[in-house]
Amino acid sequence: MGLLVVGSVAFDSVETPFGSVKEALGGSAIYISVAASYFTAPVRFVAVVGGDFPKEHIRFLEERNIDLDGLQIVQEGKTFRWGGRYHYDLNMRDSLYTELNVFEKFNPVIPGSFKNSAYVCLGNIDPILQRQVLERVAKPRLVVGDTMNYWIESKPKELAETMKAMDVIVVNESEARLLTNEPNLVKAAKRIMKLGPKIVIIKKGEHGATLVTEDTIFSAPAYPLENINDPTGAGDAFAGGFVGWLARTDDLSAENLKRAVVYGSTLASFCVEKFSVDGLKDLTYLQIQDRYRSFVQLSRFDER
Amino acid sequence: MGLLVVGSVAFDSVETPFGSVKEALGGSAIYISVAASYFTAPVRFVAVVGGDFPKEHIRFLEERNIDLDGLQIVQEGKTFRWGGRYHYDLNMRDSLYTELNVFEKFNPVIPGSFKNSAYVCLGNIDPILQRQVLERVAKPRLVVGDTMNYWIESKPKELAETMKAMDVIVVNESEARLLTNEPNLVKAAKRIMKLGPKIVIIKKGEHGATLVTEDTIFSAPAYPLENINDPTGAGDAFAGGFVGWLARTDDLSAENLKRAVVYGSTLASFCVEKFSVDGLKDLTYLQIQDRYRSFVQLSRFDER
């Protein structure tokens, strides 16, 4: 089996109405891997950091059984930094600064021991890099990809090429609409399916997530949390929980895809309760199962 | 039993990216009653129209087994008119004009035969009028009320008084936040419960609806329609389906409240497929049951 995760590692400085953190551990590869690590191990990690990346983060990732053979440490460089501020309703945020640093010249090198990965999760990075990753691994069983408005607008051709190789794409509502120029989300999902991914997941933040395939539409609610402190990384935690569950079970049936969506939602719900990756740090499998069952309670009604 | 519905009757002129209608039948009392009429009959209707209200609409309402004893026809006046235009993504609309006409001096007179109604649904009208209605009926088993930003901002004290007498309040997300000054929807719902209604339903448009009670949270998705033509009345159709189901079953258990939310969502989904009340005109009970089962498909996943 084996799950390979590629993406960014960042120091995030985040302000929300409920607090703030400075240069806390973040980035798509981090959130995806940590979330997935509750389901499958070791998670194969490919990313780049600078010489300023502290040993405590390395230790944390190793403790989560994340295989860092694919982590490039550019000693003379600095780790990617991002700063953002969330509005009062947490659905809107302003980017305050983005310092790419070592991430600007990231060349995803795949260690030999990672090349046979059956599951690949491409975090939100340049679609050219995403494609390079896929060229450097043997044929995986499932490729899950993320992207963002920035790439949809700045590199549409490159993204279109990469999307052809994705089995699953995980996008939010505005990305789905922007990709297809179609406001209706069901139609947008169906158009995306013509661009490559046969499985489309539309993340809707506090409104949950919808899975669309050729013959299935499934909507999972978001967990109704009273205390959301930091939405950063929720989408990546979703992707990590989703692909981690699939890698664990190696079952791509419609029923198991639905379960995977709920596990993704489960990890996202833990993620947003605390700042940075704190919400994903010390979970037990029992806690995850309990919250999964809460999703059952939340959405179950009599069939007649 | 008996379900009493009070609200507005309007001639709506609506433009959406998919078409338009001029002076079509609309108003909260209309949408609520027509939706509810698929579950319980006769629906007791209290509203006001002008002398310009055509006989064909009267016939339509009578055919739906709606009891018009409470319909006041002010021969020398004109029916309430509203015009609006929806944006491309249908989540935003601009009101183009509002002509209250006979609705401005609406005094909801409750016919004697309506006073024993066990279920009362108060459409979105002045909270003072809503309270008058409740003073004029014997103690109902369940009072469901709607409101809107306009009343929350312009008559907060009157609304607070009326809310004390509501068992269920049906609000959308922005109304819930405005009522409580609380962006988190779970917290907002809990605060609303302290203002009177022990059952709070938050309508989320294309994202479904969430039911919150003391010990239950339940989220129903919206039906993933590919063709939405006119969102007007969806919230009222939801309320009508919800209260109609409860009046039919006379069962206020948590399990049945969940079913009622899904029946509300079902009627709302039919409503938005066509302009005005056309989507609610010629449904069969079988069609409604089929769509209810589609909601099961849409939201069901394995418990473990």
Interface residues (C-beta under 8 A of the other chain):
Chain A: Y88 D89 L90 R177 P183 N184 L185 V186 K187 K190 K204 E206 H207 G208 T210 V212 I217 F218 S219 A220 P221 A222 P224 L225 E226 N227 I228 E255 K258 R259 V261 V262 Q289 Y292 R293 V296 L298 S299 R300 F301 D302 E303 R304
Chain B: Y88 D89 L90 R177 P183 N184 L185 V186 K187 K190 K204 E206 H207 G208 T210 V212 I217 F218 S219 A220 P221 A222 P224 L225 E226 N227 I228 E255 K258 R259 V261 V262 Q289 Y292 R293 V296 Q297 L298 S299 R300 F301 D302 E303 R304
